[in-house]
């Protein structure tokens, strides 16, 4: 089983849609969790940390379920500029990246 | 926000050349730096983890004698690809982290093309 698993997509959605990404991790001792976005041929950039209580940053909402070892990212009112690959990242002693979920937002 | 600078951003060189890539944390002290490689349309692959002042820990399958990592200070780590060959052509990305549970911040990446 992979340490971090994500649905690779691709997700193709119209502008304004709400889209949700899921991620599961295998090591229950994992301590911190993040979502990164990576644009084509660019480095990953931190989108947001994920907290047990759930957290929101504008149109983005992240949730963590430690019991199920599950992380989610919800994007509301999708913009064209949201098109990217979204990486789920789990940290224990070092960070482990999911393979990423590709999102394309179309006009 | 935290800034990590990586240099050079693009390298094209002949087979057999050794290539050195620098990774600097500009506004924080990075106790740990990471080196990744990413082939087209594939996910990031961790190559090695380095802590300042100690030897790097390499992932399985990564040759430590081919990919030399030096983390001499809290703000600088270098990756040297020795005797590079076309199969080493890839996108190499470094990242730096201040403390254990903090997120990593990535450099801009280096596109290495070996002819």
Interface residues (C-beta under 8 A of the other chain):
Chain A: X31 X32 X34 X41 X42 X43 X44 X45 X46 X49 X87 X89 X91 X93 X94 X95 X96 X97 X98 X99 X100
Chain B: X6 X32 X34 X42 X43 X44 X46 X49 X91 X93 X95 X97 X100 X101 X103 X104 X105 X106 X107 X108 X109
